[in-house]
């Protein structure tokens, strides 16, 4: 499996991009490629560390079977950081 960091992800649009750790080009990720419960809302956050598989799609390389390995710290309006995981 490849690893990388989420560059950006739009929950509203349902897609974003991952920066691979190997230095290759950014990889497209669709919300359906994020692993999780079928009933859960699937999203990624900028800075999340992920592992994933790659496949060639119609428009280039895409991520599949995306798993978050480490959540990025979340900054509140005052600039304080905390881990999202600790509140779920």
C-alpha positions as CSV (number, residue, x, y, z in Angstrom):
1,X,0.0,0.0,0.0
2,X,1.1,3.5,-0.7
3,X,1.1,6.3,1.9
4,X,0.5,10.0,1.8
5,X,-1.1,13.1,3.2
6,X,-4.4,14.7,2.2
7,X,-3.7,17.9,0.3
8,X,-7.4,18.9,0.3
9,X,-10.8,17.3,0.3
10,X,-14.2,18.8,-0.3
11,X,-17.0,17.1,1.7
12,X,-19.5,19.0,-0.3
13,X,-18.1,17.9,-3.7
14,X,-17.1,14.5,-2.5
15,X,-13.5,14.5,-3.8
16,X,-10.0,15.8,-3.2
17,X,-6.3,15.0,-3.6
18,X,-3.6,13.1,-1.8
19,X,0.1,14.0,-1.9
20,X,2.0,10.7,-2.0
21,X,5.0,10.2,0.3
22,X,7.0,8.9,-2.7
23,X,7.0,12.3,-4.3
24,X,4.9,11.3,-7.3
25,X,2.0,13.4,-8.7
26,X,-1.0,14.2,-6.6
27,X,-3.6,11.4,-6.6
28,X,-7.4,12.0,-7.0
29,X,-9.6,10.5,-4.3
30,X,-13.4,10.2,-4.4
31,X,-15.4,9.7,-1.2
32,X,-16.5,6.2,-2.3
33,X,-12.8,5.2,-2.1
34,X,-12.7,6.0,1.7
35,X,-13.1,2.9,3.8
36,X,-15.7,3.0,6.5
37,X,-19.1,1.8,7.5
38,X,-21.7,1.9,4.7
39,X,-23.9,4.1,6.8
40,X,-21.2,6.5,7.9
41,X,-20.4,9.9,6.3
42,X,-17.0,9.5,4.6
43,X,-14.7,12.4,4.5
44,X,-11.0,13.3,4.8
45,X,-9.3,16.4,6.3
46,X,-6.4,18.4,5.1
47,X,-3.2,16.9,6.7
48,X,-4.7,13.5,7.5
49,X,-2.1,10.8,7.0
50,X,-3.5,8.0,4.8
51,X,-2.6,4.6,3.2
52,X,-4.2,3.6,-0.1
53,X,-4.0,1.6,-3.2
54,X,-3.8,3.2,-6.7
55,X,-5.6,2.3,-9.9
56,X,-5.7,3.9,-13.3
57,X,-9.0,5.6,-13.9
58,X,-10.4,7.3,-17.0
59,X,-8.6,10.6,-16.1
60,X,-5.5,9.2,-14.5
61,X,-4.3,7.7,-11.2
62,X,-7.0,7.4,-8.5
63,X,-6.8,6.2,-4.9
64,X,-8.8,3.2,-3.7
65,X,-9.3,1.6,-0.2
66,X,-8.2,4.8,1.5
67,X,-7.6,4.4,5.3
68,X,-6.7,7.2,7.7
69,X,-3.7,6.2,9.7
70,X,-3.3,9.5,11.6
71,X,-5.8,12.3,11.9
72,X,-4.5,15.8,11.4
73,X,-4.8,18.2,14.4
74,X,-7.9,20.3,14.1
75,X,-7.6,24.1,14.8
76,X,-10.5,25.8,16.4
77,X,-11.4,29.5,15.8
78,X,-9.0,30.6,18.5
79,X,-6.1,28.6,16.9
80,X,-5.9,25.9,19.6
81,X,-5.0,22.4,18.2
82,X,-6.5,19.2,19.3
83,X,-7.0,15.7,17.8
84,X,-10.5,15.1,16.4
85,X,-10.2,11.4,17.3
86,X,-10.2,12.2,21.0
87,X,-13.8,13.6,20.8
88,X,-15.5,10.7,19.0
